[in-house]
Amino acid sequence: MAIKVVATNRKAYHDYHIHDTFEAGLVLVGSEIKSIRAGRVSLQEGFVLFENGEAWLVNVHIAQYDPASRQNHEPKRRRKLLLHRREIERLQGRVQEKGYTLVPTRLYLKEGRAKVEIALARGKKLYDKREAIARKDARRQVERALKERYE
């Protein structure tokens, strides 16, 4: 099962506490899949909305595919997520809880099909972000010190 990661949303890991992840398919047009294969995707501001029992991926930027010219797509259009009905109902219930949201964390190609990994996440407070940055800096300093010692 070959998986080629096209885009990751590193900002989501900085801004949110990630709880659960789910895999969903995407309804795309031809020029979108070509842009995805070329790696021209940004997940930074994306999120998931629920409407009429369907899940929609909103604000994900898939760049226009230049050779498509007239038949090109709108870069930030809403894209339907392919999930089972029970998964949609369960996720919708969890999102209605206080503070939870669904954000895309990865977009990848699995056996030639575009999939998006969505994560059930809760927003971090400013002090949580500062703590994570301090932890990362401390780990980096320790690694640097160990590297200098053993050189």
Buried (B, 14 or more C-beta within 10 A) or exposed (E): EEEEEBBBBEEBBEBBBEEEEBBBBBEBBEBBBBBBBEEBBBBBBBBBBBEEEEBBBBBBBBBBBEEBEEEBBEBBBBBBBBBEEEBBEBBBEBBEEEEBBBBBBBBBBBEEEBBBBBBBBEEBEEEBEEEEEEEEEEEEEEEEEEEEEEE
